[in-house]
Amino acid sequence: MHEFELIKNYFQKLSIKSQSSLKLNDDVFFDKKKNLVVSVDTYIQGNHFIDFKKPELVIKKILRSSISDLICKGVQPKYYFIAGSGDKKSFTKSNLSKITKSLNEEQNKYNIILSGGDTVYSNKLSFTITSIGFSKNIIYRNKAKVNDDIYVSGTLGDSYLGLLILQNKIKLNNYLNKYFTTQYFKPNIRLKLADQLIKFANTSIDISDGLLSDLDKLINNQKLSYKLKLNNIPISNNLKKVLKLKKFSKINFISRGDDYQIIFTASKAKRGIIKRISRLLGVKISKIGIIQNISSKSSIIDHRNQIITLKNKGYLHKF
């Protein structure tokens, strides 16, 4: 079964007495009375990151992806907790020094504070991060409306190409290698948008498992579908260069995950304010499609208005 079947069939009933748990079908726990917002994520070597050769970069990727869960809800992260399991090969003095230096840099960058955690000896390397923020309101999943515009922040696909480089599946020049691997390890999460999303977004989620996979999660309890325009899905100029150079197809890069950009929907009446805030913050926000009634199947269309078949919609956790 996949993760959502597992949650629904076995764990959802355990949270039924807690409204704040949001039926375990959102990115966070939200206690509205206490203005408390909490997110928990686990990262395992070989699954969420390839190896631990660059611990200073791995820990940045992990922390940014964790606080991204709060940011996409319109919440500023404040505190984080880390639980780590590993052995003496992973947690050498050198590695620990690199990790603490990186965490300090991230704390200064995002104004967050390490507030606790746990360490366990194990032959398997993993990290679990709990992120905490405070807010009177959040942007929930499953609040999209028919005819909502679909938006995405930033650009997509760079992280996946960075992963291919790290896996030695593609070779580029030094400049492009550095650019894409940096995008993989240090995703450009949209902290500036956290305070603004509540002004226009009906529903939102961050892109961790892939554009389409996460868009499906965003509306998974609603009788809705989506139509996306491939040409409107934003990619970086560097990715455009590589696609042209290697004769790769754009469709194979836009939904591979690890982008940590924000997908959100908003009514057409919000187009003006979204454009203004995009300019004001200097954050690229692209309108990529529309929410439809379930009577129309979800689809991506090309410049000829033809439906594109996508074999890989993103990462799916299966058990």
ZITAFEN-V242452 format. One record per residue. N is the residue number from 0. PSI is psi in degrees with one decimal (NA if undefined). Layout:
# ZITAFEN-V242452
n:psi
N:PSI
N:PSI
This chain:
# ZITAFEN-V242452
n:psi
0:156.4
1:172.1
2:-33.6
3:-31.4
4:-42.4
5:-47.5
6:-47.9
7:-42.1
8:-26.3
9:-33.1
10:-24.8
11:-38.3
12:-24.0
13:-17.5
14:5.4
15:-27.6
16:-0.2
17:103.7
18:-32.3
19:-20.4
20:-11.0
21:36.9
22:24.6
23:30.2
24:40.3
25:179.7
26:-15.5
27:166.1
28:133.4
29:108.7
30:99.7
31:-35.1
32:-36.4
33:1.8
34:30.2
35:130.5
36:128.1
37:139.0
38:143.8
39:132.6
40:143.3
41:140.8
42:128.1
43:135.3
44:136.9
45:-14.5
46:-56.3
47:-20.3
48:147.7
49:-53.0
50:-172.8
51:33.4
52:-27.5
53:73.6
54:-31.8
55:-27.5
56:-39.3
57:-43.9
58:-30.7
59:-43.3
60:-44.9
61:-47.1
62:-43.6
63:-41.1
64:-30.5
65:-50.5
66:-16.0
67:-31.3
68:-36.7
69:-43.4
70:-41.0
71:-13.6
72:-0.6
73:27.1
74:134.0
75:123.8
76:145.1
77:-47.5
78:152.5
79:151.9
80:141.9
81:129.4
82:125.4
83:139.9
84:136.3
85:-177.2
86:-172.6
87:-18.5
88:-35.2
89:-45.8
90:57.6
91:164.1
92:-38.1
93:-47.1
94:-41.2
95:-36.3
96:-41.8
97:-41.2
98:-47.6
99:-35.1
100:-44.5
101:-42.3
102:-38.2
103:-40.8
104:-41.8
105:-38.0
106:-42.6
107:-36.3
108:-41.2
109:5.4
110:51.0
111:163.0
112:130.0
113:128.0
114:8.4
115:-173.2
116:-153.4
117:153.4
118:138.6
119:135.9
120:130.2
121:152.4
122:-13.4
123:127.2
124:127.0
125:159.5
126:139.3
127:126.9
128:129.4
129:124.1
130:139.8
131:137.3
132:176.3
133:131.0
134:149.2
135:-25.8
136:156.9
137:168.4
138:118.1
139:166.6
140:167.3
141:37.7
142:17.1
143:156.6
144:149.6
145:135.7
146:4.2
147:141.4
148:148.8
149:128.6
150:156.9
151:142.3
152:156.4
153:-147.0
154:161.1
155:156.3
156:-21.1
157:-41.6
158:-40.3
159:-41.1
160:-36.2
161:-40.1
162:-42.9
163:-38.0
164:-45.6
165:-28.4
166:3.7
167:32.9
168:-10.3
169:144.4
170:131.9
171:-178.1
172:168.4
173:-40.2
174:-49.1
175:-36.7
176:-47.3
177:-42.4
178:-51.0
179:-36.7
180:-32.1
181:-40.3
182:-32.5
183:-48.9
184:-30.7
185:71.1
186:142.6
187:77.1
188:151.3
189:68.3
190:-36.9
191:-27.6
192:-17.1
193:-43.4
194:-12.9
195:-27.2
196:-39.3
197:-20.9
198:-21.2
199:-19.5
200:132.4
201:-35.2
202:154.0
203:161.2
204:155.8
205:157.8
206:99.4
207:-48.0
208:-13.6
209:149.2
210:-52.2
211:-41.0
212:-44.6
213:-30.7
214:-37.6
215:-41.2
216:-36.4
217:-30.4
218:23.2
219:-17.4
220:14.5
221:150.1
222:68.7
223:165.3
224:-177.7
225:155.6
226:121.4
227:148.2
228:117.2
229:-41.7
230:-24.1
231:-11.3
232:119.1
233:134.5
234:158.3
235:161.0
236:-35.5
237:-39.0
238:-37.9
239:-41.9
240:-44.4
241:-40.7
242:-40.1
243:-43.0
244:-45.8
245:-2.2
246:41.0
247:159.9
248:133.8
249:-38.0
250:-26.2
251:-0.1
252:-17.1
253:-6.9
254:41.8
255:-4.6
256:178.5
257:21.5
258:-36.1
259:32.3
260:172.9
261:127.9
262:133.8
263:160.5
264:152.7
265:153.0
266:157.9
267:-27.4
268:-15.5
269:2.4
270:-41.2
271:-48.9
272:-33.1
273:-42.2
274:-41.7
275:-44.0
276:-35.7
277:-45.8
278:-43.4
279:-42.2
280:-13.6
281:31.9
282:124.0
283:125.1
284:121.3
285:134.6
286:117.0
287:-7.1
288:-160.4
289:149.6
290:136.1
291:168.9
292:152.6
293:-16.0
294:-23.2
295:133.3
296:148.8
297:140.5
298:160.2
299:134.2
300:147.9
301:-171.7
302:-16.4
303:6.7
304:25.1
305:142.4
306:133.5
307:134.9
308:125.1
309:117.4
310:-38.0
311:110.6
312:-4.1
313:-171.7
314:137.3
315:123.2
316:114.7
317:146.1
318:NA
